[in-house]
Amino acid sequence: MKQRLRILRGSLACVSVLALAQTAVAQTTKLPRRPTPQDTLHSDLNEVVVSASRVEESFLQSPVTVEKLNARAIRLTPAPSFFDAIEHLKGVQVITPSIGFKVINARGFTNTTNVRFAQLVDGVDNQAPHIGGPIGNVLGPSDLDINNVEIVPGTAAALYGLNAINGLANFTTKNPFNSEGLSVRQQTGINHLNDPNVKTFGQDGSTVKSYSETSVRYAKVLIPDKLAFKVNGTYLRAYDWVANDQTDINPTGNSTVGLFGADNPAQDQVNRYGNESSDRTTLTLGGKQYSVARTGYNERDLVDYNVQTLKADAALHYRFRPGVELAYTYRVASFDNVYQRSNRFRLQDYLLQQHALTFTSPVVQARAYLTQENTGKSYNLRSMGENIDRSYKTDAVWNTDFTNAWNAASASGQGVAAALATARTAADAGRLQPGTESFNQRLSQLQDINNWDVGAALRVRASLLHGEAQVNIAEALRRRGSALPAGLDLLAGADHRTYIVVPDGNYFVNPNPGKDALNDNLTYSKTGGFVQAGGRLFNEMLRLTATLRVDKNDYFDVKFNPRFTAVFSPTQRQNFRLSYQSGYRFPSLFEGFSNVNSGQVKRIGGLRVMSNGVFENSYLRSSIDAFNTAVTAAINANTSAQTTAQKRQAAILANQGTLVKTPYTYLKPEYIKSLEVGYKAAFGPQGRLLVDVDFYYNSYRDFIAQVEAYVPIASTTGGTTIQDPLPATYVPVSGDNLNAVATALNARAGQARYRLWTNSQSQVYNYGGSAGLRYDVGRGFLAGGNSTYTRLDRTENGDGLEDGFNTPRWAYNLSLANENVFGNVGFGLNFRHQISYYSQTFLVNGTVPAYSTLDAQVSYRVPAAQVRFKLGASNVLNQYYVSYLGGPSVGGLYYLAVTYGL
């Protein structure tokens, strides 16, 4: 606690200096909206949106697709929280790595790290700096403080420059001047009904677990129209969804000797860790070669699935005069979760803090914020499984014990498969057993060792420092008496961002010349700005806007992003929109600077400063695997009287042409070009029927992805160093001598193994669209439906390195709700279906099955007591599903929420 108080005091000091040193900035300028015949529309359609153009504009006349959850929609949703309700919006895909960690994306190329989709709270990016994306809503608002949600499902990089090439979400909270008083919400529930992945407990064999979330909000105006504050707190406790996929992703590991399924000694189950490629050895048994893996541990053996989140925020608002306001906000969250990148991680005692200072006025908006991250006692599940195995018996000893036991079993007359099983049992003698005191002690020890070759700790401390400013030039000139045309809009903004990382010696070091790798903080910065001009023509039936953004990121040249939009409104209720824009995504901290020894593979960032020399001297792991498979097959098929060494040399010589030098090189930014058309209209009395249709076509270039490549080495004179990706202790084999290269790469000792961040050589195109209907039936009934179509069009010069598309071609939502169907009783229903899709990740490739979910709720209000009861369930039919491969099985969550004060 003392340490956290010191962090808080330091953070307050830093943000104070920042506020004095920078004119910073914001995200939205509020313009007076011209009264139009739209004012006769249904109240929901009279709303404005701000995320599409960074200025306040009509929801109907937005120049790009915008989805919105307002206060009414949030009350009606059957989802447990407003954040869960986002999945029901048109054009949005949500995946679930953990019960408290959902990832939002749009328009394809989804992955478990939200690097292409920005998530803001009141205009403030709430990402965890080293991850490069937000951890669900742990640093976001509670359901008591949320005012509305806006989603832009499409590139927003030209305006925001936050790597938002697939979209952006902005959560707007309640202003304490407008929403005073005490609110309390208690949500209690259960999950894991009949969950086959959860071990039973109690005499009845029940698997049911409890769920609880408590939220409190208090706001007070201290000086009318001058000073107000608010505080929020939320505490969540739950038992997380369990990942227990036992599918073997190495089913052909011993196909050359006819061993498959349970007989395969090189099985690699999806959610079992410690039997991956780096944990397999080729053993010669009875004159044949077998691939044999260590035994490893299931994820549920390595993870305490009891999770909790404690988050709070406080804000102080001061109004100089109406429309001019200064606000300071502090957010903090301490939490547990499960997170997935290439491997899965247990996030434990993770701490995020954020300080934000915001100034808003009709002309100038400014914002500065500081986000601090401490990964606490988090750890890598793969490394944990590997090193628990290795900590009781090294690979060399285990392999010797396995070989000796196999020879003895075979000599006694056992068949190959039986002898392999006997050998594993013998080699595993003394293995630590899950649930025992000795196992738990070893897990705790490895959790504190910050080297993934021998431990599993994730120990990162990083900060994000951001400042931005925006000026409504047209409004400023008009206030000075300029006779600007009424239909002309001018806007300009600038921003600067710096990431600061404290080197830990395992995950990050400082690679820059003249810097101490372990004692000098690593910094990574970007500066950018934009100008935007717009005009309204033909009696405001046509609105045209042009935007130009420029960004300069460390290690990269200046990049320009244009955006052009047009909105044609033949009537106030019908609007056609067209937009073209481009966007860049710069490498995240992890992609650019990672420096991890992981499972005997060095994972390094793709910037030249991190990986200099590796690309030029390495061979693709995919070709090495094919080469070694062919060599093994040739040895096993050779029935001559040659020695094993002679058979090996002959096989190497015959198959060395399989090896392929790495064609990739150092990182460049990703780039997207996007064209979108859309139509939004309101029909019927008061516009009760809302129709919204959009279609887009995207072109991507230079996808940032990972490639495994190994450098052949003739000898080693010591261990690797953390400063140099290709240490002097490694003596690379000359690429001119292919036989020497092949001989080196045929043995583990001859390989310096790397996983590198680089760019795909593919040009990728995808397209899609969505259509939504919302109908206010009358008497309070609100019906809706939407459908989203997303398709990978083609890949030119495809090298297979581009990110997996990982998106269902079709997804549907249907909803029906009424807040007061009779006697203060309301209800809400939402049905969602998505079809199966093929998923490609570094953890596992395969097909994600189709699934459907039904969410339902019934509510009751007691107006006199300001109390609302909400009994509901997500996935009420309890049909377990996975939203992506390697992730957990998600079942029903049944809850009762009692809210006071809304």
N, C-alpha and C positions, 0 to 999 in steps of 0.2 A: 504493500500500500504506500509506504514512504517513497519507493521508487516511482510509482505512478504519479504521486503528488509532485515529485521533482520534475517528471516529464511534463505535467500540466503547467507548472510554473514556467518552465523553459519554453513551452509552446506559446503561452500567453505573451511572453517577452518577444518571441520571434514574430508573432503576428502583429504586435504593436509596432515593431520596427518596420515591418513590411507595409503596414497601413500608412505610416508617415513617409516612407521612402517612395511609394509608388502611387500613381493615380490609377486605380485599377478599375474595374469594370463589370459589366454585366451582360445580361443576356437578353433582356427584352425591354423595349421602349413602349410605353403605353401612350397611344395617340387617342384623342377624342374620336369616337366612332360616329360617323355621319348618320343621322336618323334616316331610315329608309322604310319602304313598305314592309321590309322584313320584320319590323317591330310588331307586326300582327301575327307572326309565326309562333308556333309552340315554343315555350320558354327555353327548352334544350337547344333549339336551333338558333336562338338569339345569342348564344354564347360566342365568346371570342377565343381564338387560339393565338399563341405567341411563338411556338417553337418552329413553325414553318419558315418564317421570314425575320425572326428576331424583333418584330413589331406586332402590336396588337392588331388583329384583323378578324373579319367575319369567319366563323367556322365553315359556312357554306362556300366562301370564296377563297379558301386557302389555295395557294398555287401548287402545292404538293400534297400527297396523301397524308392526312393526320387522323389518328384514332384517339378518342377521348373517353375517359372515365370521369364523369362528374359526380357530385355528392349523391345524387339520386341513384345513379348506376351502382355506386359502391354500397349503398344501403340495400339495394335489391339483390346484389350478387349472392349466390349460394356458396361461393368460395370462402374459405376460412379467413381470408384477408384480402385487402385491395390488391396486394402484390400477386396473389394467386389468381385473382380475377383477370389479370392482364392476358392470360392464356386464352381467354374467350374472345379477344379482340380480333378483328379481321387483319389478316396478313402477318400475324405474329406467331412465332414458334417459341415454346418454352421447354427446356429440358431440366431434369431434376437430379443433380448429383447427390443431394442430401435433403433432409426434411426442412432445413433452414437455409437452403442454398439452391435457388432456381436461377437459370441463365436465360435471358431474353435475347432473341435474335430475329431477324427478318430476311427474307429473300435469298436464302441459301447459304451454304458454306458455314453451317453451324458447328461450333465445337464447345467444349466445356469451359473454355476461358474466353470471356466476352471481349476479345481484343478488337472486334470490328463493330461493336455496338456500344455507344456511349450512354451512360446512365447518370442523370443529374438530379439533384435535389435543390430546388429554388435556384437553378442555374449553376450549382456547384457540383463538379465531378466527384463522385463518391467511390472511386476505385481504390483498391488496395495497390499501392504503388508498384511493388515488385511483381505482382501478378499481372498488372496491366488491365484489369477489369474489376468490376464490383463483386463482392461476395454476397450475392443475393441482395437482401434489404437490411443487412445487419447495421449499416451506417445510415439507413434511411429513416423516414418518418413512421410513426405508429399509425394504426387505423383511427385513433382519436384525433390525430393532428393533420391527416391528409385532407387536402381540399380538392384537388383534381389531378388527373394523370393525362399527359399528352404523349403519344407515341408517333414518331415519324418513321415509318417502315421503308426506308430508302436512304440513299447516301445524303448526309447532311454536312459533309466535310468542308464544303465551300464557305459555309457560314460559321461553323464551330471549330473546325480544325482539331478535333479531339479524336482523330482516327475513327470518326463515325461514318465509315464507308458503307455499312449495312443498315444504319439507322441510329435513332436516338430516342431516349425516354427522358421526360422531365416531370418530376414529382413536385407539385406546388403545395406548400403547407399553409395552415391557417395563420393569418395575421392576428396578433393578440389584441390590436385595437378593435378588430371586427368580431372577435370570438373570445369573450371573457368567460371566466367561471371554472368550476371543477368538473372534470369528467373522469369516470372510472370504467374500465372494461375488464371483465373476467371471463376468459374462455377456457372451458374445461372439456376434455374429450378423451377418446380412446382410439387406438389404432392397432394394427397387426392382428386383426381377427383372422383366425385360421391361416396364419402366415407360415408356410412350410419352411421358411428360412430362419425362423426364430425358435430357439430351444424352448421346450415347454417348461413350466414351473407350476408348483402347487399340485395338490392331489388330483385335481380335475384335468390336468394336462393342458391348461389354458396357455395361450400365447399372447393374450391381450396386454397391451401396455397403455399407460396413462399419458395424457397430453395436457399441458396447462400453460396459459399465457395471461399475464396480468399487466395491464397498462393503466397509467395515470397521466392526466394532463391538467395543468392549472395555468390559467392566464389572468392577468390583472392589468388594468389601466391605472397607473399611479398618478399621472397628471393628465387630465383630459386633453386629447389632441396633441400631447407632447411626449409622454413617456409611458411605455408599457413593456411588460415582460411575459414570457411563458416558459414553463418547464415541462418536460415529458420524461417518462420512465417506462420501460418494458422489461419484463422478466419472463423468459420462455424456458420450459423444461419439457423434454420429450425423449422418446426412444426412436432412434433414427431408422429410416428404411435400410434394409440389409441387401448388400450385393453378394450374391452367392452363385454366380454362373459357373458351372463346372464343365462347360464346353471345352474340349481340347482344341487348342489352336495350333498344335504341332502334330496332327494325326498321322502324317507320313514320315515322321522322324526316323522310323526304322522300317520303312517299306521295303528296302533292299534285302531285308532278312525276314520279311513276311510277318512282322509283328504290328498289330493294330489294336485300337481300343484299349481295354484294360491291360492287355499284354505289352503295350508299348512302354518301354522304360524311360521314354523321353516325353511323357505327357506334360502339357503346359495348359492347365485350366485357366480360364479367364480371370477368375477372382481367387486364384491361389498364387502366392508369391514366394519366390525362392527356387522355382523350377524353370525360370526363363532361359533364354539362349546363353547368357553368360554363366549359367549354373549347370550347363550340360558339358559333358566330356565324351570324346570318342574313345571307347575302351576296346581292346582286342581280346576277345574271349573265344577260345576254341578255334583260333585261326580266322575268325571273322570279326568285323568291326561293328560295334553297336554304339548308338548315341544314348547316353544315360544321364538323366537329370537328378539333382538332389530332390528331396521329397517336398520341401516347402511347407507353407501353412496357409490355410484358408483365411480370407479377409476377416471373417467373424471371430477367428482366433486372435487376431492382432489388434482389433478395434473395440474399445468400449463404446457401444452405440448409444449410451446415455449422453445426450447433448443438452447444453443450456446456452442461452444468450441473455446477457444483461446489457441493455443499451439505454442511454439517456441523452437528452439535449436540453440546452437552455438558450434563450435568445432575449436580448435587450434591444428594444426599438425606440428610436428618438425621432420625432417629427419636427423639422424646422418650420414647416408650414404645410398646408395641404398639398399632397403630391410630391413632397420632398422628404425623404426618410433615410436614416442611417440605422443599420442593424448589425449587431454582433451576435454570432451563433457559435456555440460550442457543442460538438457531438462526440460521444465516446461509446465504444462497444467492446465488450469482452465476451468471447464466444468459443464454442466448440462446433466442429462441423467435419464433413468429409468433402474433400476437393479432388478433382481429377485434372491432370494435364497429360503427359505421357504416362505417368504413373498415378496411382491414387495416394492421397495424403490424409492423415488424421490431423486436422487443425485443432489444437488444444491450447487453451489459455491465450488465444490470439487476441491482440489488443490493437484497435484502431482508434485514432483520435483526429479530430478536425476542428480547426478554428477558421471562421469565415467572417469577413467584414464587408458589408454591402451598402452602397449608396445608390439610391434611385431618385430620379427626378424626370420631368418631361423631356429634358434635353440631354443630360448626362447620366449614364449609369456606370458604376464602377464596382469591382469586386476583387478582393484578394483573399486567398485561403491557403492554409497549410494543413496537409494531411500527414500523419505519422503512423507508421506501421511497425509492430513488433510481433513476430510469429510465435512467441512464447515457447511452449513445449511441444510444438508440432513435429511430426515425423513422417517419413516416406515409408509406405507399407511394403513396397517391393524390397527396399534395402533392409527393412526390419525382418522380413521373412528370410532373406538370404543370410543375414548375419547372425540371427539366432541359430540357424543350422550350422554356420561356420564357427560359431563361438564354442560349440561343444566338440566339434571335430572338423579339422580343415578339409578342404576339397581333396588334397593329396592323400591324406590318411583315409578319408571316406572311400575314395576310389580304390585304394589298395585293399581295404577291408571288403569292398564289394567284389573285386576281382578274385580274391582268395576264397571268399564264400561261394562264388559262382563255380570256380574250379572244383571245389569240394563237392558241391551239390551235383554238378554234372558228372563227376566221377562216380557218384553213388547211384547214377542211373536216372536222375531227374531230367525231364525234357527241358528245352531252352526256356520256355515261358515260366515253368515252375522254378527252374534254377534262378532265373532273374528275380522272381518274387522272394525266394529264400535269401538271395544275396542282399536285397534291399533291407529285409528284416534284420539281417546280421549287421549290415553297415549302419543301420539306424539305432543300434544298441546304445543306450545312454542318451538318446535324443530327448530334449526337453518337451514335456507334454503340456498342451494348452490347459490353462486353469489351475495348474499347480503353483505352489509358492515360488519354486525355483524358476519356472517359466516367467512369472510376473516380475520377479526381481531382475531377470536378464532383460526383459522388454524395457523396464524402467532404466536400466543402465545404458542400453543402446540408444534410448530416447535422448540421452544427453551427450552422445558422441557425434560431433559435427564433422563426420567424414563417412560418406556412404559406402566406401570400400570396407569399413569395419564397423560402422554405426548407422544411424538412421535419422539423426536430428535435422530439422529444418530451422535454422537460426538466422533470420534476416531482420535487419532494422533498416527501414527506408523511409524517405519523406518525399512528398510532392509539394512544391511551392509554386503557386499559380497567381498571376495577376492579369486582369483584362479590363479594358475600358471601351466604352461605346458612346458615340455622340450622334444625336439626331440633328444633322446639319440643317435640314430644311426647317425644322421646328425652331432651332436657334435663330435662323435668319428671319423667320416670320415674327418672332418675338422682338426682333430689333427693327421691325418696320419694313423689312424687305418685301417687295411686291412679287414674290415667287408665284408662279401659277399654282392654283389650288390643287391640281392633280399631280404635282411633282413631289417625290419623296427622295431624300438623300440621307444616307446613313454611312458611318465609318466606324471601324473598331480596330483594336490592336490587343495582342495578348503575349504573354511570356510565361513559359513553364520550365522549371528545373526539377529533375529528380536527383535526390541525394541518397547514396547508399553507403552504409558503414560496412566495409569489407569484413567478412566472417572467415575467409580462408577456405571455404568449401563451396559455397554457392556463388559468392562474388569476391573478386579481388579488383584492385585498381591496376589496369594494364598499361596506363599511359606512361610514356617515357619520362623519367625524372620524378616519378611518384613512387612512394613506398606502397608496395602491393597490399600490405595488411594494415597500415596505419594512416594512410591518406584516403579520405572519403572520395568515392567515385561520383562525379556529377555528369548529367546528361540533360541537355537543354534544347528548347525550341522557341523561336520567336516568330510571330506571324501577325497578319492584319488583313482587313478586307474593306472594300468600298462597295456600296450598293446604291443604285439609282433606279427609280421607278416612276412610271407615269400612268395616268388614267386618261383614256381617250374615248371619243365618240359617246359623250354624255355618260362616261364612266362604265360603258359596256365592255371596254377592253382595258385590261391592266397589264402592263409590261414591266418586267424587272430584270436588271442585269447586275450580276455580282462578280467581283474578281477578288480572289484571295491569294496571298503570297505567304509562303512559310519557308523558314530557314532552320533546319535541324542540324545539330552537331553531326559531323562525319558525312554530310550530304550537301549537294548543291541546292540552290534556291528552287522551289517548286511553285508553279502557278496553277490555281484551280478556278475555272470560270463556272458560272451558273446563269442560265437564262430561263425565265419563266413567263408564261402568258396565261391569263384567265379571261375567258370570254363569257359574258353574262347577258344573254339576250333578254332575260327577265331576271328579277331579283331572286327568283326561286330556282333558276336553272343556270348551272355554271360548268363550263368546259375548261379543263386545265391542260397545260403542256409545259414540260420542263426538260432541260438538258443540263447536266452538270458532270463534273469530274471530281475525283478525290484521291488523296494519297493517305496511306497508312504507313507511318514510320515504325521501325522495329521497336518493340517494347524492351524494357530493361532485360528481361530474361532472354529474349531472342537475340539481343545485341551483345550481352555481357556475361551470360551464364558461364560458370567455371566449376563443373560438378564432376567428381569421380563417382559414378553411379553404376554399380554392378559390373565393375571392371571395364566400363566404357566411360571415356572422358566426354562429357557433354559440354560443348563450348559455343559461345556466341559467334554469330556470323560476321561481325565486323572484323576488318583486317587486323585491328589492334588486338583482337582476341585470338584469332585463328591463323595468323600469318604462317604460311608454309605448309599447312595441312592439305588444303585443296589440291595443291600442285603435286603432292607426293602420295596421294591416297588412291585406293581402288574401292569401288562400290561394294558394300557388304552384300547386296543382293547377288552380285556376280561371284563373290567369294563363297557364299553359301551354295550357289549352283555348282561352282567348281569343286568344292569339298564333297558335295553329295555325289557328284560324278566320280570323284576319286574313290570314295568309299564303295560305290557300286562296282567299280572296276576291280578293286581289291577283292571284294567278296565274290565276284564272278570268276576270278582267276584261279583255276584249279591246277595250275602248273606246279612244278617242284621248286619254284623260286622261293626265296626267303620273303618274309613280310616286307622287309626294307626294299628288296628288289621290286616286289609287286607295287609298292608305293611309288617308287621313282618312275616306273613305267606308266603308272596311272597319271602321275603329275605331268609327265611329258605329253601324254596323249590329250590331256584336257586343259592345259594351261591357256589355250586360246579363249577359254570361257571368261577369263578375267577382263574387267573393263575399268579403265582409269576414270576417276571422278570427273565428269564434265562440268560440274558446278563451280561457282566462285562466290566471292564475298557479297554480303547483303546489299540490296537496293530496296527502296520503299515499294510497297504494293501500290497498284494504280487501278482505278476503276473509271469507266465512262458509262453514264446512265441516261437513258431516255425514258420518260414517263408521260403517259396521257391518262386523263381521268375525267369523270363526269359525276357531279353531285347535284341532286335536285330534291326539292320538297314538293309533295303533291297533296291535294285534298285540303279540306278546311284546316286552317292554321298549320298547314304543312305536316299533317300527322304521319304521312308516309315519307320516309327519308330513303333515298336511293343513292348509293355510293359505289362507283365502279372505277377500277384503275388497271392499267396494263403497263409493264415496264420491260425494257431490254437492256441488259448490262454486258459490258465487256471488261474482263479482268486481265491484268498482266502482272507478272513478277510476284506471284503468290509467295508469301513467306512460309516456308515449311522446313521440315527436318530431313536430313539424309544421313544414313550411317555409312561411314567410309573408314577403311583401315589402312594404315601405313605399314608396309612390310619392313621389318627390322632384322638386321643381321645379328645384332648383339645388344645387350643392355649392360650398363656399368653402374646402375643404381636406380632408385625410384624416380618417378616423375616429379617435376617441380610444379608449383602452383602458378608461377609467373609466366611460364613459357609453354605454349600448347604443343610444341614439337621440341622437347628438351634435348640438350646435348648428350644426355645419357642414352638416347635412342640413336642408332646408326642406321639410317634408311638404306634399304637395298636399292641399288641403281636400277631405274626403270628400263635401262638399256638391256639388262640381262633378265629376260622374262622367266627363264627357268629358275634363277635364283629368287625372283619375286614369288613365283608360284610355290617353290619349296618353303619359303618363309611363311606364306599365307596359309599353308596347309597345316600349320601347327599353331596352337594358341600362343606359344612363346614368341612366335615370329610376327605377331600382330600388335601394333599400337592402335587401339580401337577408339574411334571418335563418333560422336553424334553431333552433327553441325547444323546450324540454322543457315539456310540459303534461300535462293529464289527458284521456283519452278521455271522451266523454259517454255511452258505452255501458254498459249493465249486461250482464254476460256470465256465462253459466252453462256449466259443463262437468261431466261425470260419467265414471265409469269404474270399473274394478275389476281385480283380479288374482287368480289362483289358482295355487297351487304345491303340488307333491307331492315328497316326498323319501322314498326307501325304502332302508333298510339291508338289502340282499338277503341278507347273510350272507357269511362267509368274506372279509370286507373290502370287498366290492363296495358302492358307494354310487351309486344312480341317482336322477336328479331331473329335473323338468320344471316349467316355469312359463309362464304366458301373461298378458299385460297388455293391457287394453283401455282406451283413452283417447279420449274424444269431446267435441268442442265441441257443446254442446246447442243453444244459440241465443244471439243477440245482440239485445237490445232497444234500440231507438233507435240502431242501429249507425251509427257515423260513419266506420268504416273506419280509425280512428286507434288502436284497441286493438291491443296487441301481437299479432303472428302466433301462432297456436296452435302451429305448428311441431312437431307431434308425430304419429308414426304411430298409426293407430287400433289396429293389432294388432302385438304383438311377442312372440316365443316364444324360449324357451331349453330345450334338452335336454342332459343331461349324464350321463356314466357314468365312474366312476373307482374305482381300487383302489390303495392305497398299497403293498401287498405281495402282488401277484397270484401270484408265485412267486420264491423265491430272492432276496429283497430288490429285486425288480423291480416297479415300479408304473407306472401310466399314468393319463391323464386326457383326456377328450374333452368338448368343449362345442360345440354347434351353436346358432347364433342366426340368427333371421330377423325382419326387420321389413318391413312393406308400405310402399308409396310414400305420400307425404304432401305436401300443399301447404305451401310455406314462404313467409313474408312477412318480409323484413327491409329495412332502409334501403339495403342494398347491392344486393339483387336479390330478385325474387319469382319463384316457379315451383315445379315439382314435383320433389321429391327422389325419385329412383328407388328401388324396393325393392331390398334386398340381403340376402344370406345369407353368413355366415362360419362356418368350421369351425376351431376351435382344438384342438390336440392336443399331448400331451407323453408321454414315456416317461422314467422315472427309475430310478436304481440307487443303493442305499445301501451304503456300506462301514462298518458300525457300529464296527469296531475302530479305524478311522482317523478317525471322525467326519466322513466326507466323503459328499456326495450329489451325484450327477450328474443333470442334468435336460436332456434334448434335446427341444425343443419348437418350436412355431410358432403364431403368431396369423394367421388367414386363410391356413391352410396351402395352400389351393387357388389362392391368389394372384389372386382375383377383385377387381379394383380397384373401389372404391365411394367415394361421397362421403356423409358423414353429414349435411351441410347445404349449401345452395347458397352458392357463393363460397368454400367451404372446399377443402382439398386432397383429392386422390385417394389413398386408403389401400390399400396392397397387403399382401402377406405379409411378416412379420418372422420370420425363422428364427434360432433361438438355441441355444446350449449354455451352461447355467449350472452352475458348479461351486461348491459351498458347503462350507465347513469350519466345524465347531464347533457346528452346531445339534443 
